[in-house]
Amino acid sequence: MKFISNTALAVGWIIFAVSACFIDSAGAYGYAAGVVCTIGLIIAGTGYVIRMFAERLEEQRVRDFYEMRGRDRLDADVEFIEVGNEK
């Protein structure tokens, strides 16, 4: 998913940058460049949302792993008391 999000971000920003160069064209070409600019931003935004979703899934996976793992006898709430002979 990281590859997909990085690709979508790169493609969206490239489309936005190239179409922004032509936004001041005369007539319908300027409007078309504006529409393509908006499409580039939508693609980049989709890539960003995919990245945030993937990071949240990874954090949840790690959190669930540490919450669900079984505890062994040394990992429990045990306190070891040393008893020594005092003379």
C-alpha positions in Angstrom: 0.0 0.0 0.0 2.9 2.3 0.6 4.0 1.9 -3.0 0.5 2.8 -4.2 0.3 5.8 -2.0 3.7 7.1 -3.0 2.9 6.6 -6.7 -0.4 8.4 -6.4 1.2 11.3 -4.5 4.0 11.6 -7.1 1.6 11.4 -10.1 -0.9 13.8 -8.6 1.7 16.4 -7.8 3.3 16.1 -11.2 -0.1 16.5 -12.9 -0.8 19.5 -10.7 2.5 21.2 -11.4 2.4 20.7 -15.1 -1.2 21.9 -15.4 -0.5 24.9 -13.1 2.0 26.1 -15.7 -0.8 26.4 -18.3 -3.5 27.8 -16.0 -3.1 31.3 -17.4 -3.9 30.2 -21.0 -6.6 32.1 -22.8 -10.1 30.8 -23.2 -11.2 27.3 -22.7 -7.6 26.1 -22.4 -7.2 27.9 -19.1 -10.4 26.3 -17.8 -9.3 22.9 -19.0 -5.9 23.4 -17.2 -7.8 24.3 -14.0 -9.9 21.1 -14.2 -6.7 19.1 -14.7 -5.1 20.9 -11.8 -8.0 19.9 -9.6 -7.8 16.3 -10.8 -4.1 16.3 -9.9 -4.9 17.5 -6.4 -7.6 14.9 -6.0 -5.2 12.1 -7.0 -2.5 13.4 -4.6 -5.1 13.7 -1.8 -6.2 10.1 -2.5 -2.5 9.0 -2.2 -2.2 10.8 1.1 -5.4 9.2 2.5 -4.1 5.8 1.5 -0.9 6.5 3.3 -2.6 7.6 6.5 -4.9 4.5 6.3 -1.9 2.2 5.9 0.0 3.8 8.8 -3.1 3.4 11.0 -3.5 -0.2 10.1 0.2 -0.8 10.9 -0.1 0.9 14.3 -3.2 -1.1 15.1 -1.5 -4.4 14.1 1.4 -3.7 16.4 -0.8 -2.6 19.2 -3.0 -5.7 18.9 0.1 -7.9 18.9 1.3 -6.5 22.2 -2.1 -6.6 23.8 -3.0 -10.1 22.7 0.3 -11.9 23.3 0.4 -14.3 26.2 2.2 -13.4 29.4 4.9 -15.7 30.7 5.6 -16.0 34.4 8.5 -13.5 34.4 6.4 -10.8 32.6 3.6 -10.8 35.1 3.3 -8.5 38.0 5.7 -10.4 40.2 8.1 -8.9 42.7 11.1 -11.1 43.7 12.2 -10.6 47.3 15.7 -11.7 48.3 15.9 -13.3 51.7 19.4 -13.3 53.2 20.9 -14.4 56.4 21.8 -11.5 58.6 24.3 -12.2 61.4 
